[in-house]
Amino acid sequence: VITTIRSVTSYSTPCTWSVETDRGPTEFVLRGDEDIRRIGTAGSLLVADSHGIQYLIRDHLALDARSRKILDRFR
């Protein structure tokens, strides 16, 4: 589960995301905007990295302002 998006290397894809998760910090490569999908109706998003590992954002509106700003550039 992604809790904070710390940074991205670029706003064009592919790019490397540096995030905080419920299991600690990690980095992954996002291949394209289509790898960010809405699931359900509660504002949840599923982000798939270049290796097929999926990360959940439970509620994108509950993220901090900086994380939301980064995410908005990709959606």
SELUMKOL-356203 format. One record per atom (N, C-alpha, C): residue number from 1; residue in three letters; atom name; x, y, z. Coordinates in nm, 3 decimals. Layout:
N
<r nr="NUM" rest="ALA" atom="CA" u="X" v="Y" w="Z"/>
...
This chain:
75
<r nr="1" rest="VAL" atom="N" u="0.085" v="-0.118" w="0.000"/>
<r nr="1" rest="VAL" atom="CA" u="0.000" v="0.000" w="0.000"/>
<r nr="1" rest="VAL" atom="C" u="0.089" v="0.124" w="0.000"/>
<r nr="2" rest="ILE" atom="N" u="0.072" v="0.210" w="-0.100"/>
<r nr="2" rest="ILE" atom="CA" u="0.148" v="0.335" w="-0.106"/>
<r nr="2" rest="ILE" atom="C" u="0.086" v="0.436" w="-0.010"/>
<r nr="3" rest="THR" atom="N" u="0.170" v="0.492" w="0.078"/>
<r nr="3" rest="THR" atom="CA" u="0.122" v="0.592" w="0.172"/>
<r nr="3" rest="THR" atom="C" u="0.168" v="0.733" w="0.136"/>
<r nr="4" rest="THR" atom="N" u="0.283" v="0.744" w="0.067"/>
<r nr="4" rest="THR" atom="CA" u="0.337" v="0.874" w="0.026"/>
<r nr="4" rest="THR" atom="C" u="0.417" v="0.856" w="-0.103"/>
<r nr="5" rest="ILE" atom="N" u="0.399" v="0.948" w="-0.196"/>
<r nr="5" rest="ILE" atom="CA" u="0.483" v="0.951" w="-0.316"/>
<r nr="5" rest="ILE" atom="C" u="0.588" v="1.058" w="-0.291"/>
<r nr="6" rest="ARG" atom="N" u="0.713" v="1.014" w="-0.274"/>
<r nr="6" rest="ARG" atom="CA" u="0.820" v="1.109" w="-0.241"/>
<r nr="6" rest="ARG" atom="C" u="0.868" v="1.187" w="-0.362"/>
<r nr="7" rest="SER" atom="N" u="0.889" v="1.118" w="-0.475"/>
<r nr="7" rest="SER" atom="CA" u="0.937" v="1.186" w="-0.595"/>
<r nr="7" rest="SER" atom="C" u="0.922" v="1.097" w="-0.716"/>
<r nr="8" rest="VAL" atom="N" u="0.929" v="1.159" w="-0.834"/>
<r nr="8" rest="VAL" atom="CA" u="0.935" v="1.087" w="-0.961"/>
<r nr="8" rest="VAL" atom="C" u="1.049" v="1.149" w="-1.042"/>
<r nr="9" rest="THR" atom="N" u="1.114" v="1.069" w="-1.125"/>
<r nr="9" rest="THR" atom="CA" u="1.227" v="1.119" w="-1.200"/>
<r nr="9" rest="THR" atom="C" u="1.184" v="1.207" w="-1.317"/>
<r nr="10" rest="SER" atom="N" u="1.061" v="1.186" w="-1.366"/>
<r nr="10" rest="SER" atom="CA" u="1.012" v="1.262" w="-1.481"/>
<r nr="10" rest="SER" atom="C" u="0.861" v="1.252" w="-1.483"/>
<r nr="11" rest="TYR" atom="N" u="0.796" v="1.348" w="-1.548"/>
<r nr="11" rest="TYR" atom="CA" u="0.651" v="1.339" w="-1.564"/>
<r nr="11" rest="TYR" atom="C" u="0.612" v="1.275" w="-1.696"/>
<r nr="12" rest="SER" atom="N" u="0.711" v="1.229" w="-1.771"/>
<r nr="12" rest="SER" atom="CA" u="0.683" v="1.148" w="-1.889"/>
<r nr="12" rest="SER" atom="C" u="0.727" v="1.006" w="-1.856"/>
<r nr="13" rest="THR" atom="N" u="0.667" v="0.909" w="-1.921"/>
<r nr="13" rest="THR" atom="CA" u="0.696" v="0.770" w="-1.890"/>
<r nr="13" rest="THR" atom="C" u="0.786" v="0.711" w="-1.997"/>
<r nr="14" rest="PRO" atom="N" u="0.870" v="0.613" w="-1.961"/>
<r nr="14" rest="PRO" atom="CA" u="0.883" v="0.553" w="-1.829"/>
<r nr="14" rest="PRO" atom="C" u="0.958" v="0.644" w="-1.731"/>
<r nr="15" rest="CYS" atom="N" u="0.926" v="0.627" w="-1.605"/>
<r nr="15" rest="CYS" atom="CA" u="0.991" v="0.707" w="-1.500"/>
<r nr="15" rest="CYS" atom="C" u="1.000" v="0.624" w="-1.372"/>
<r nr="16" rest="THR" atom="N" u="1.090" v="0.664" w="-1.285"/>
<r nr="16" rest="THR" atom="CA" u="1.110" v="0.594" w="-1.158"/>
<r nr="16" rest="THR" atom="C" u="1.039" v="0.670" w="-1.048"/>
<r nr="17" rest="TRP" atom="N" u="0.957" v="0.598" w="-0.973"/>
<r nr="17" rest="TRP" atom="CA" u="0.886" v="0.654" w="-0.858"/>
<r nr="17" rest="TRP" atom="C" u="0.956" v="0.613" w="-0.730"/>
<r nr="18" rest="SER" atom="N" u="0.971" v="0.707" w="-0.640"/>
<r nr="18" rest="SER" atom="CA" u="1.023" v="0.681" w="-0.506"/>
<r nr="18" rest="SER" atom="C" u="0.906" v="0.701" w="-0.410"/>
<r nr="19" rest="VAL" atom="N" u="0.867" v="0.595" w="-0.340"/>
<r nr="19" rest="VAL" atom="CA" u="0.746" v="0.600" w="-0.256"/>
<r nr="19" rest="VAL" atom="C" u="0.771" v="0.541" w="-0.118"/>
<r nr="20" rest="GLU" atom="N" u="0.681" v="0.575" w="-0.027"/>
<r nr="20" rest="GLU" atom="CA" u="0.674" v="0.510" w="0.104"/>
<r nr="20" rest="GLU" atom="C" u="0.555" v="0.416" w="0.099"/>
<r nr="21" rest="THR" atom="N" u="0.574" v="0.294" w="0.146"/>
<r nr="21" rest="THR" atom="CA" u="0.465" v="0.198" w="0.152"/>
<r nr="21" rest="THR" atom="C" u="0.446" v="0.153" w="0.296"/>
<r nr="22" rest="ASP" atom="N" u="0.343" v="0.072" w="0.317"/>
<r nr="22" rest="ASP" atom="CA" u="0.321" v="0.018" w="0.450"/>
<r nr="22" rest="ASP" atom="C" u="0.431" v="-0.081" w="0.490"/>
<r nr="23" rest="ARG" atom="N" u="0.517" v="-0.116" w="0.396"/>
<r nr="23" rest="ARG" atom="CA" u="0.629" v="-0.207" w="0.423"/>
<r nr="23" rest="ARG" atom="C" u="0.765" v="-0.138" w="0.415"/>
<r nr="24" rest="GLY" atom="N" u="0.763" v="-0.005" w="0.404"/>
<r nr="24" rest="GLY" atom="CA" u="0.888" v="0.070" w="0.399"/>
<r nr="24" rest="GLY" atom="C" u="0.907" v="0.139" w="0.265"/>
<r nr="25" rest="PRO" atom="N" u="1.019" v="0.210" w="0.249"/>
<r nr="25" rest="PRO" atom="CA" u="1.045" v="0.284" w="0.125"/>
<r nr="25" rest="PRO" atom="C" u="1.082" v="0.190" w="0.010"/>
<r nr="26" rest="THR" atom="N" u="1.048" v="0.230" w="-0.111"/>
<r nr="26" rest="THR" atom="CA" u="1.084" v="0.152" w="-0.229"/>
<r nr="26" rest="THR" atom="C" u="1.083" v="0.242" w="-0.352"/>
<r nr="27" rest="GLU" atom="N" u="1.143" v="0.193" w="-0.459"/>
<r nr="27" rest="GLU" atom="CA" u="1.141" v="0.260" w="-0.588"/>
<r nr="27" rest="GLU" atom="C" u="1.096" v="0.160" w="-0.692"/>
<r nr="28" rest="PHE" atom="N" u="1.024" v="0.210" w="-0.793"/>
<r nr="28" rest="PHE" atom="CA" u="0.983" v="0.125" w="-0.903"/>
<r nr="28" rest="PHE" atom="C" u="0.970" v="0.207" w="-1.029"/>
<r nr="29" rest="VAL" atom="N" u="0.967" v="0.139" w="-1.143"/>
<r nr="29" rest="VAL" atom="CA" u="0.955" v="0.204" w="-1.273"/>
<r nr="29" rest="VAL" atom="C" u="0.811" v="0.192" w="-1.322"/>
<r nr="30" rest="LEU" atom="N" u="0.751" v="0.306" w="-1.353"/>
<r nr="30" rest="LEU" atom="CA" u="0.618" v="0.310" w="-1.413"/>
<r nr="30" rest="LEU" atom="C" u="0.637" v="0.320" w="-1.563"/>
<r nr="31" rest="ARG" atom="N" u="0.583" v="0.224" w="-1.637"/>
<r nr="31" rest="ARG" atom="CA" u="0.601" v="0.221" w="-1.782"/>
<r nr="31" rest="ARG" atom="C" u="0.513" v="0.321" w="-1.856"/>
<r nr="32" rest="GLY" atom="N" u="0.389" v="0.338" w="-1.810"/>
<r nr="32" rest="GLY" atom="CA" u="0.297" v="0.428" w="-1.879"/>
<r nr="32" rest="GLY" atom="C" u="0.181" v="0.468" w="-1.792"/>
<r nr="33" rest="ASP" atom="N" u="0.110" v="0.572" w="-1.833"/>
<r nr="33" rest="ASP" atom="CA" u="-0.005" v="0.621" w="-1.758"/>
<r nr="33" rest="ASP" atom="C" u="-0.112" v="0.514" w="-1.741"/>
<r nr="34" rest="GLU" atom="N" u="-0.120" v="0.423" w="-1.838"/>
<r nr="34" rest="GLU" atom="CA" u="-0.222" v="0.318" w="-1.833"/>
<r nr="34" rest="GLU" atom="C" u="-0.196" v="0.217" w="-1.720"/>
<r nr="35" rest="ASP" atom="N" u="-0.078" v="0.224" w="-1.657"/>
<r nr="35" rest="ASP" atom="CA" u="-0.047" v="0.135" w="-1.544"/>
<r nr="35" rest="ASP" atom="C" u="-0.102" v="0.188" w="-1.412"/>
<r nr="36" rest="ILE" atom="N" u="-0.175" v="0.299" w="-1.417"/>
<r nr="36" rest="ILE" atom="CA" u="-0.245" v="0.351" w="-1.299"/>
<r nr="36" rest="ILE" atom="C" u="-0.394" v="0.337" w="-1.329"/>
<r nr="37" rest="ARG" atom="N" u="-0.462" v="0.250" w="-1.252"/>
<r nr="37" rest="ARG" atom="CA" u="-0.603" v="0.222" w="-1.279"/>
<r nr="37" rest="ARG" atom="C" u="-0.689" v="0.250" w="-1.156"/>
<r nr="38" rest="ARG" atom="N" u="-0.807" v="0.302" w="-1.181"/>
<r nr="38" rest="ARG" atom="CA" u="-0.905" v="0.320" w="-1.073"/>
<r nr="38" rest="ARG" atom="C" u="-0.968" v="0.185" w="-1.042"/>
<r nr="39" rest="ILE" atom="N" u="-0.990" v="0.159" w="-0.914"/>
<r nr="39" rest="ILE" atom="CA" u="-1.062" v="0.039" w="-0.876"/>
<r nr="39" rest="ILE" atom="C" u="-1.169" v="0.078" w="-0.775"/>
<r nr="40" rest="GLY" atom="N" u="-1.287" v="0.026" w="-0.793"/>
<r nr="40" rest="GLY" atom="CA" u="-1.397" v="0.059" w="-0.702"/>
<r nr="40" rest="GLY" atom="C" u="-1.441" v="0.203" w="-0.717"/>
<r nr="41" rest="THR" atom="N" u="-1.518" v="0.249" w="-0.620"/>
<r nr="41" rest="THR" atom="CA" u="-1.572" v="0.384" w="-0.625"/>
<r nr="41" rest="THR" atom="C" u="-1.521" v="0.471" w="-0.511"/>
<r nr="42" rest="ALA" atom="N" u="-1.433" v="0.420" w="-0.427"/>
<r nr="42" rest="ALA" atom="CA" u="-1.388" v="0.493" w="-0.309"/>
<r nr="42" rest="ALA" atom="C" u="-1.260" v="0.572" w="-0.332"/>
<r nr="43" rest="GLY" atom="N" u="-1.220" v="0.592" w="-0.456"/>
<r nr="43" rest="GLY" atom="CA" u="-1.097" v="0.667" w="-0.483"/>
<r nr="43" rest="GLY" atom="C" u="-0.972" v="0.582" w="-0.477"/>
<r nr="44" rest="SER" atom="N" u="-0.987" v="0.451" w="-0.481"/>
<r nr="44" rest="SER" atom="CA" u="-0.872" v="0.362" w="-0.478"/>
<r nr="44" rest="SER" atom="C" u="-0.807" v="0.352" w="-0.615"/>
<r nr="45" rest="LEU" atom="N" u="-0.674" v="0.339" w="-0.615"/>
<r nr="45" rest="LEU" atom="CA" u="-0.600" v="0.325" w="-0.739"/>
<r nr="45" rest="LEU" atom="C" u="-0.506" v="0.205" w="-0.727"/>
<r nr="46" rest="LEU" atom="N" u="-0.482" v="0.141" w="-0.839"/>
<r nr="46" rest="LEU" atom="CA" u="-0.387" v="0.031" w="-0.846"/>
<r nr="46" rest="LEU" atom="C" u="-0.276" v="0.073" w="-0.942"/>
<r nr="47" rest="VAL" atom="N" u="-0.151" v="0.071" w="-0.893"/>
<r nr="47" rest="VAL" atom="CA" u="-0.036" v="0.112" w="-0.972"/>
<r nr="47" rest="VAL" atom="C" u="0.049" v="-0.012" w="-0.997"/>
<r nr="48" rest="ALA" atom="N" u="0.076" v="-0.043" w="-1.124"/>
<r nr="48" rest="ALA" atom="CA" u="0.157" v="-0.160" w="-1.159"/>
<r nr="48" rest="ALA" atom="C" u="0.294" v="-0.113" w="-1.206"/>
<r nr="49" rest="ASP" atom="N" u="0.400" v="-0.176" w="-1.153"/>
<r nr="49" rest="ASP" atom="CA" u="0.534" v="-0.137" w="-1.196"/>
<r nr="49" rest="ASP" atom="C" u="0.578" v="-0.220" w="-1.317"/>
<r nr="50" rest="SER" atom="N" u="0.697" v="-0.197" w="-1.364"/>
<r nr="50" rest="SER" atom="CA" u="0.746" v="-0.262" w="-1.486"/>
<r nr="50" rest="SER" atom="C" u="0.765" v="-0.413" w="-1.471"/>
<r nr="51" rest="HIS" atom="N" u="0.767" v="-0.462" w="-1.346"/>
<r nr="51" rest="HIS" atom="CA" u="0.781" v="-0.606" w="-1.321"/>
<r nr="51" rest="HIS" atom="C" u="0.647" v="-0.673" w="-1.291"/>
<r nr="52" rest="GLY" atom="N" u="0.539" v="-0.596" w="-1.298"/>
<r nr="52" rest="GLY" atom="CA" u="0.407" v="-0.651" w="-1.272"/>
<r nr="52" rest="GLY" atom="C" u="0.365" v="-0.648" w="-1.126"/>
<r nr="53" rest="ILE" atom="N" u="0.450" v="-0.593" w="-1.039"/>
<r nr="53" rest="ILE" atom="CA" u="0.414" v="-0.580" w="-0.898"/>
<r nr="53" rest="ILE" atom="C" u="0.311" v="-0.468" w="-0.886"/>
<r nr="54" rest="GLN" atom="N" u="0.205" v="-0.494" w="-0.812"/>
<r nr="54" rest="GLN" atom="CA" u="0.097" v="-0.397" w="-0.800"/>
<r nr="54" rest="GLN" atom="C" u="0.097" v="-0.332" w="-0.662"/>
<r nr="55" rest="TYR" atom="N" u="0.079" v="-0.201" w="-0.662"/>
<r nr="55" rest="TYR" atom="CA" u="0.074" v="-0.121" w="-0.539"/>
<r nr="55" rest="TYR" atom="C" u="-0.064" v="-0.058" w="-0.530"/>
<r nr="56" rest="LEU" atom="N" u="-0.120" v="-0.059" w="-0.412"/>
<r nr="56" rest="LEU" atom="CA" u="-0.253" v="-0.003" w="-0.388"/>
<r nr="56" rest="LEU" atom="C" u="-0.242" v="0.135" w="-0.325"/>
<r nr="57" rest="ILE" atom="N" u="-0.321" v="0.229" w="-0.374"/>
<r nr="57" rest="ILE" atom="CA" u="-0.342" v="0.357" w="-0.307"/>
<r nr="57" rest="ILE" atom="C" u="-0.488" v="0.351" w="-0.263"/>
<r nr="58" rest="ARG" atom="N" u="-0.511" v="0.337" w="-0.132"/>
<r nr="58" rest="ARG" atom="CA" u="-0.647" v="0.316" w="-0.082"/>
<r nr="58" rest="ARG" atom="C" u="-0.741" v="0.431" w="-0.114"/>
<r nr="59" rest="ASP" atom="N" u="-0.694" v="0.554" w="-0.094"/>
<r nr="59" rest="ASP" atom="CA" u="-0.776" v="0.672" w="-0.124"/>
<r nr="59" rest="ASP" atom="C" u="-0.682" v="0.784" w="-0.166"/>
<r nr="60" rest="HIS" atom="N" u="-0.681" v="0.815" w="-0.295"/>
<r nr="60" rest="HIS" atom="CA" u="-0.586" v="0.916" w="-0.344"/>
<r nr="60" rest="HIS" atom="C" u="-0.613" v="1.053" w="-0.283"/>
<r nr="61" rest="LEU" atom="N" u="-0.734" v="1.079" w="-0.238"/>
<r nr="61" rest="LEU" atom="CA" u="-0.765" v="1.208" w="-0.176"/>
<r nr="61" rest="LEU" atom="C" u="-0.710" v="1.217" w="-0.033"/>
<r nr="62" rest="ALA" atom="N" u="-0.677" v="1.104" w="0.027"/>
<r nr="62" rest="ALA" atom="CA" u="-0.623" v="1.103" w="0.163"/>
<r nr="62" rest="ALA" atom="C" u="-0.471" v="1.121" w="0.164"/>
<r nr="63" rest="LEU" atom="N" u="-0.407" v="1.119" w="0.047"/>
<r nr="63" rest="LEU" atom="CA" u="-0.263" v="1.140" w="0.040"/>
<r nr="63" rest="LEU" atom="C" u="-0.230" v="1.285" w="0.076"/>
<r nr="64" rest="ASP" atom="N" u="-0.105" v="1.310" w="0.114"/>
<r nr="64" rest="ASP" atom="CA" u="-0.062" v="1.447" w="0.142"/>
<r nr="64" rest="ASP" atom="C" u="-0.064" v="1.528" w="0.012"/>
<r nr="65" rest="ALA" atom="N" u="-0.062" v="1.660" w="0.025"/>
<r nr="65" rest="ALA" atom="CA" u="-0.076" v="1.750" w="-0.090"/>
<r nr="65" rest="ALA" atom="C" u="0.031" v="1.726" w="-0.197"/>
<r nr="66" rest="ARG" atom="N" u="0.155" v="1.705" w="-0.156"/>
<r nr="66" rest="ARG" atom="CA" u="0.262" v="1.683" w="-0.254"/>
<r nr="66" rest="ARG" atom="C" u="0.240" v="1.554" w="-0.333"/>
<r nr="67" rest="SER" atom="N" u="0.201" v="1.448" w="-0.263"/>
<r nr="67" rest="SER" atom="CA" u="0.174" v="1.320" w="-0.330"/>
<r nr="67" rest="SER" atom="C" u="0.059" v="1.333" w="-0.429"/>
<r nr="68" rest="ARG" atom="N" u="-0.048" v="1.404" w="-0.390"/>
<r nr="68" rest="ARG" atom="CA" u="-0.163" v="1.423" w="-0.479"/>
<r nr="68" rest="ARG" atom="C" u="-0.122" v="1.503" w="-0.602"/>
<r nr="69" rest="LYS" atom="N" u="-0.038" v="1.604" w="-0.585"/>
<r nr="69" rest="LYS" atom="CA" u="0.006" v="1.686" w="-0.698"/>
<r nr="69" rest="LYS" atom="C" u="0.084" v="1.601" w="-0.799"/>
<r nr="70" rest="ILE" atom="N" u="0.174" v="1.516" w="-0.750"/>
<r nr="70" rest="ILE" atom="CA" u="0.251" v="1.427" w="-0.838"/>
<r nr="70" rest="ILE" atom="C" u="0.156" v="1.332" w="-0.910"/>
<r nr="71" rest="LEU" atom="N" u="0.066" v="1.270" w="-0.835"/>
<r nr="71" rest="LEU" atom="CA" u="-0.026" v="1.172" w="-0.893"/>
<r nr="71" rest="LEU" atom="C" u="-0.117" v="1.235" w="-0.997"/>
<r nr="72" rest="ASP" atom="N" u="-0.163" v="1.357" w="-0.974"/>
<r nr="72" rest="ASP" atom="CA" u="-0.253" v="1.425" w="-1.068"/>
<r nr="72" rest="ASP" atom="C" u="-0.189" v="1.445" w="-1.206"/>
<r nr="73" rest="ARG" atom="N" u="-0.058" v="1.455" w="-1.212"/>
<r nr="73" rest="ARG" atom="CA" u="0.010" v="1.471" w="-1.341"/>
<r nr="73" rest="ARG" atom="C" u="0.002" v="1.345" w="-1.427"/>
<r nr="74" rest="PHE" atom="N" u="-0.026" v="1.230" w="-1.363"/>
<r nr="74" rest="PHE" atom="CA" u="-0.028" v="1.103" w="-1.435"/>
<r nr="74" rest="PHE" atom="C" u="-0.170" v="1.054" w="-1.463"/>
<r nr="75" rest="ARG" atom="N" u="-0.271" v="1.116" w="-1.403"/>
<r nr="75" rest="ARG" atom="CA" u="-0.407" v="1.065" w="-1.423"/>
<r nr="75" rest="ARG" atom="C" u="-0.485" v="1.149" w="-1.519"/>
